[in-house]
Amino acid sequence: MTTIQTRMRQIADLEGFDIIVTRDDEPVDPTINGVLGGYPFGRKLKHSKTVADWSHDRFEATYPGYSCRVLLEDGTVAAPQTSLRTVRETYEED
């Protein structure tokens, strides 16, 4: 069984940004085991897509009943209309 924390790390490694998993708009305990199945994507979503696109088309479609908050590198929540390029750039090293 895989914990939510492990799945979050897998998504971050592929997509290039961190997330917080939520349910009913409240953070879910990342140590919970076996509630999020595999992440079925082999490539990160295009830079031109938005946080809302990724959340709806990938995360919520893959994990019904759960949502997430996409984080910028400083830990703040990215606005839904933010492009994934902008989010990913906050994680790049200078």
Contacts in CASP RR format, 6 or more apart in sequence:
PFRMAT RR
TARGET T0000
AUTHOR 0000-0000-0000
METHOD contacts of the structure
MODEL  1
MTTIQTRMRQIADLEGFDIIVTRDDEPVDPTINGVLGGYPFGRKLKHSKT
VADWSHDRFEATYPGYSCRVLLEDGTVAAPQTSLRTVRETYEED
1 33 0 8 1.000
1 34 0 8 1.000
2 33 0 8 1.000
2 34 0 8 1.000
2 36 0 8 1.000
2 37 0 8 1.000
2 38 0 8 1.000
3 30 0 8 1.000
3 31 0 8 1.000
3 32 0 8 1.000
3 33 0 8 1.000
3 34 0 8 1.000
4 21 0 8 1.000
4 28 0 8 1.000
4 29 0 8 1.000
4 30 0 8 1.000
4 31 0 8 1.000
4 32 0 8 1.000
4 35 0 8 1.000
4 36 0 8 1.000
5 30 0 8 1.000
5 31 0 8 1.000
7 21 0 8 1.000
7 36 0 8 1.000
7 37 0 8 1.000
7 38 0 8 1.000
7 39 0 8 1.000
8 18 0 8 1.000
8 19 0 8 1.000
8 20 0 8 1.000
8 21 0 8 1.000
8 30 0 8 1.000
10 38 0 8 1.000
10 39 0 8 1.000
11 19 0 8 1.000
11 39 0 8 1.000
11 59 0 8 1.000
12 18 0 8 1.000
12 19 0 8 1.000
14 39 0 8 1.000
14 41 0 8 1.000
14 42 0 8 1.000
14 43 0 8 1.000
14 44 0 8 1.000
15 44 0 8 1.000
15 45 0 8 1.000
15 54 0 8 1.000
15 84 0 8 1.000
16 44 0 8 1.000
16 87 0 8 1.000
16 88 0 8 1.000
16 91 0 8 1.000
17 70 0 8 1.000
17 71 0 8 1.000
17 72 0 8 1.000
17 78 0 8 1.000
17 84 0 8 1.000
17 87 0 8 1.000
17 88 0 8 1.000
17 90 0 8 1.000
17 91 0 8 1.000
18 70 0 8 1.000
18 71 0 8 1.000
18 75 0 8 1.000
19 59 0 8 1.000
19 68 0 8 1.000
19 69 0 8 1.000
19 70 0 8 1.000
19 71 0 8 1.000
20 27 0 8 1.000
20 68 0 8 1.000
20 69 0 8 1.000
20 71 0 8 1.000
21 27 0 8 1.000
21 28 0 8 1.000
21 30 0 8 1.000
21 36 0 8 1.000
21 63 0 8 1.000
21 66 0 8 1.000
21 67 0 8 1.000
21 68 0 8 1.000
22 28 0 8 1.000
22 66 0 8 1.000
22 67 0 8 1.000
22 68 0 8 1.000
22 69 0 8 1.000
23 65 0 8 1.000
23 66 0 8 1.000
23 67 0 8 1.000
25 67 0 8 1.000
28 35 0 8 1.000
28 66 0 8 1.000
35 66 0 8 1.000
36 63 0 8 1.000
36 66 0 8 1.000
37 62 0 8 1.000
37 63 0 8 1.000
38 62 0 8 1.000
39 62 0 8 1.000
40 62 0 8 1.000
41 58 0 8 1.000
44 84 0 8 1.000
45 53 0 8 1.000
45 54 0 8 1.000
45 57 0 8 1.000
45 58 0 8 1.000
45 84 0 8 1.000
46 84 0 8 1.000
47 83 0 8 1.000
47 84 0 8 1.000
47 85 0 8 1.000
47 88 0 8 1.000
48 83 0 8 1.000
48 84 0 8 1.000
48 85 0 8 1.000
49 57 0 8 1.000
49 83 0 8 1.000
49 84 0 8 1.000
50 80 0 8 1.000
50 81 0 8 1.000
50 82 0 8 1.000
50 83 0 8 1.000
50 84 0 8 1.000
51 70 0 8 1.000
51 78 0 8 1.000
51 79 0 8 1.000
51 80 0 8 1.000
51 81 0 8 1.000
51 82 0 8 1.000
51 83 0 8 1.000
51 84 0 8 1.000
51 87 0 8 1.000
52 80 0 8 1.000
52 81 0 8 1.000
53 84 0 8 1.000
54 70 0 8 1.000
54 84 0 8 1.000
55 67 0 8 1.000
55 68 0 8 1.000
55 70 0 8 1.000
55 80 0 8 1.000
59 66 0 8 1.000
59 67 0 8 1.000
59 68 0 8 1.000
60 66 0 8 1.000
60 67 0 8 1.000
69 77 0 8 1.000
69 78 0 8 1.000
70 77 0 8 1.000
70 78 0 8 1.000
70 82 0 8 1.000
70 87 0 8 1.000
71 77 0 8 1.000
71 78 0 8 1.000
72 78 0 8 1.000
72 87 0 8 1.000
72 90 0 8 1.000
73 90 0 8 1.000
73 91 0 8 1.000
74 90 0 8 1.000
78 86 0 8 1.000
78 87 0 8 1.000
END
